[in-house]
Amino acid sequence: MGGVTVGQIGLGYWGKNLVRNFDELAELTWLCDASAELQQQFASRYPGAHVTADFTALLADPALDAVVIATPVPTHYALAKQALEAGKHVFVEKPPAMKGAEMEELLALAEERELVLMPGHLLLYHPGVRKLKELVEAEELGDLLCVYSNRQNLGIIRRDENALWSLGVHDLSVILYLVGEEPEEAIAHGNAFLNPGVEDVVFCYLRFPSGKIAHMHLSWLDPHKMRKLTVVGREKMAVFDDMELERKVTIYEKAPWEPAGTYGEWRTRTGDIFSPKVANDEPLRLECQHFLALVQNGPDGHKEARDGLSVVRALDRLTESLRG
Ligand SMILES: NC(=O)c1ccc[n+]([C@@H]2O[C@H](COP(=O)([O-])OP(=O)(O)OC[C@H]3O[C@@H](n4cnc5c(N)ncnc54)[C@H](O)[C@@H]3O)[C@@H](O)[C@H]2O)c1
């Protein structure tokens, strides 16, 4: 994949991880950040790349294929739009926009110009989440009934994004991926205890047209450090626990059953509990490889951008409910 030329804007906490991967997987030719200190640091670490504070300098380079955006969320939409208009493929950290209408505009631009627009929904490249999807698609769990996520910890206390936007975007991307539908009902409750207008604790409820339901508990005011997703099927149940080192996915052979002739009298049964093998590959590397493959082979129906639009739309509706 060495052939794709990549330029990145945003070299902060998360950006440096993307730079490391794209430097290894592609040809990193431009690095851009507003901070002079970061420019200096990255110039000495990546002497082969041009380093600048001027985003238009990257966009003006006809030899640059793709732009990676890892700046703060409120800047994503404008930067992604500028890059697409300049004819560049775009990888943009999640979420690419803060309004459904803005994301629709980005998707339309990508479609019109046949450019890749891929939001950085990291968990979708996690082998544990892929395993869950495999189980759901193979109907290993029976009908999917309900999914719920726990993303809680004490900190990091954010001041610009609330828990829904900062934490919920991860779980929403996975829930929509597993359910394969957009919610018809999206309700959120929460409160801002520390910084006015920035909810620290948010509970969300989603109901899908098929009747499946989902819930998310998002909080940075919590005694538990949890990054867990539970999937309840009619035949089996499964848990993805990202805090576990080895047993990322556990399958429970637990289910309700209705003995013949006892209509409406449900009993439960419990069988084995086991952990399938989950590859140890780094999700971020898989995500970067996927982007480069799209750049080389074409946007393939713009699936990633469409999924990104579903996530932004759901966030938009949950925000409306939270504020309502
Ligand atoms: N996928 C994940 O798991 C994950 C984890 C953390 C952060 N993120 C995402 O990564 C993005 C960046 O987060 P972060 O924690 O690295 O933030 P950060 O504040 O550490 O870094 C952002 C950088 O962008 C630069 N910047 C901002 N506006 C700019 C502009 N207009 N031109 C040039 N440079 C500009 C800043 O100088 C800063 O260095 C966010 O969208 C965040 O949601 C994703």
The ligand as an SDF file (V2000), in Angstrom:
LIG
                    3D

 44 48  0  0  0  0  0  0  0  0999 V2000
  -11.1190    6.8650   17.7510 N   0  0  0  0  0  0  0  0  0  0  0  0
  -10.7650    7.1040   19.0020 C   0  0  0  0  0  0  0  0  0  0  0  0
  -10.7440    6.2040   19.8210 O   0  0  0  0  0  0  0  0  0  0  0  0
  -10.3850    8.4910   19.4150 C   0  0  0  0  0  0  0  0  0  0  0  0
   -9.7450    8.6970   20.6320 C   0  0  0  0  0  0  0  0  0  0  0  0
   -9.4080   10.0140   20.9810 C   0  0  0  0  0  0  0  0  0  0  0  0
   -9.7380   11.0600   20.1290 C   0  0  0  0  0  0  0  0  0  0  0  0
  -10.3780   10.8080   18.9690 N   0  0  0  0  0  0  0  0  0  0  0  0
  -10.7670   11.9140   18.0510 C   0  0  0  0  0  0  0  0  0  0  0  0
   -9.6100   12.5190   17.5210 O   0  0  0  0  0  0  0  0  0  0  0  0
   -9.8390   13.9170   17.3110 C   0  0  0  0  0  0  0  0  0  0  0  0
   -8.7140   14.7090   17.9620 C   0  0  0  0  0  0  0  0  0  0  0  0
   -8.7360   14.4950   19.3630 O   0  0  0  0  0  0  0  0  0  0  0  0
   -7.4470   14.7040   20.2650 P   0  0  0  0  0  0  0  0  0  0  0  0
   -7.7730   14.1740   21.5870 O   0  0  0  0  0  0  0  0  0  0  0  0
   -6.2350   14.2230   19.5240 O   0  0  0  0  0  0  0  0  0  0  0  0
   -7.3990   16.3100   20.3380 O   0  0  0  0  0  0  0  0  0  0  0  0
   -6.1390   17.2260   20.6280 P   0  0  0  0  0  0  0  0  0  0  0  0
   -6.6900   18.5330   21.1260 O   0  0  0  0  0  0  0  0  0  0  0  0
   -5.1100   16.5200   21.4410 O   0  0  0  0  0  0  0  0  0  0  0  0
   -5.4960   17.4920   19.1800 O   0  0  0  0  0  0  0  0  0  0  0  0
   -6.0940   18.2580   18.1870 C   0  0  0  0  0  0  0  0  0  0  0  0
   -4.9770   18.9570   17.3890 C   0  0  0  0  0  0  0  0  0  0  0  0
   -5.5820   19.6560   16.3010 O   0  0  0  0  0  0  0  0  0  0  0  0
   -4.9090   20.9000   16.1280 C   0  0  0  0  0  0  0  0  0  0  0  0
   -5.8190   21.8050   15.4310 N   0  0  0  0  0  0  0  0  0  0  0  0
   -7.0500   22.2010   15.8460 C   0  0  0  0  0  0  0  0  0  0  0  0
   -7.6310   22.9850   14.8990 N   0  0  0  0  0  0  0  0  0  0  0  0
   -6.7310   23.0800   13.8840 C   0  0  0  0  0  0  0  0  0  0  0  0
   -6.7470   23.7350   12.6240 C   0  0  0  0  0  0  0  0  0  0  0  0
   -7.8060   24.4400   12.2140 N   0  0  0  0  0  0  0  0  0  0  0  0
   -5.6400   23.6500   11.8340 N   0  0  0  0  0  0  0  0  0  0  0  0
   -4.5670   22.9270   12.2320 C   0  0  0  0  0  0  0  0  0  0  0  0
   -4.5100   22.2750   13.4190 N   0  0  0  0  0  0  0  0  0  0  0  0
   -5.5800   22.3340   14.2260 C   0  0  0  0  0  0  0  0  0  0  0  0
   -4.5440   21.3520   17.5340 C   0  0  0  0  0  0  0  0  0  0  0  0
   -3.4560   22.2490   17.5250 O   0  0  0  0  0  0  0  0  0  0  0  0
   -4.2000   20.0100   18.2050 C   0  0  0  0  0  0  0  0  0  0  0  0
   -2.8190   19.7230   18.1110 O   0  0  0  0  0  0  0  0  0  0  0  0
  -11.2230   14.2000   17.8780 C   0  0  0  0  0  0  0  0  0  0  0  0
  -12.1260   14.1920   16.8080 O   0  0  0  0  0  0  0  0  0  0  0  0
  -11.5190   13.0290   18.7750 C   0  0  0  0  0  0  0  0  0  0  0  0
  -12.9060   12.7320   18.8040 O   0  0  0  0  0  0  0  0  0  0  0  0
  -10.6840    9.5450   18.5920 C   0  0  0  0  0  0  0  0  0  0  0  0
  1  2  1  0
  2  3  2  0
  2  4  1  0
  4  5  1  0
  4 44  2  0
  5  6  2  0
  6  7  1  0
  7  8  2  0
  8  9  1  0
  8 44  1  0
  9 10  1  0
  9 42  1  0
 10 11  1  0
 11 12  1  0
 11 40  1  0
 12 13  1  0
 13 14  1  0
 14 15  2  0
 14 16  1  0
 14 17  1  0
 17 18  1  0
 18 19  2  0
 18 20  1  0
 18 21  1  0
 21 22  1  0
 22 23  1  0
 23 24  1  0
 23 38  1  0
 24 25  1  0
 25 26  1  0
 25 36  1  0
 26 27  1  0
 26 35  1  0
 27 28  2  0
 28 29  1  0
 29 30  1  0
 29 35  2  0
 30 31  1  0
 30 32  2  0
 32 33  1  0
 33 34  2  0
 34 35  1  0
 36 37  1  0
 36 38  1  0
 38 39  1  0
 40 41  1  0
 40 42  1  0
 42 43  1  0
M  CHG  2   8   1  16  -1
M  END
$$$$
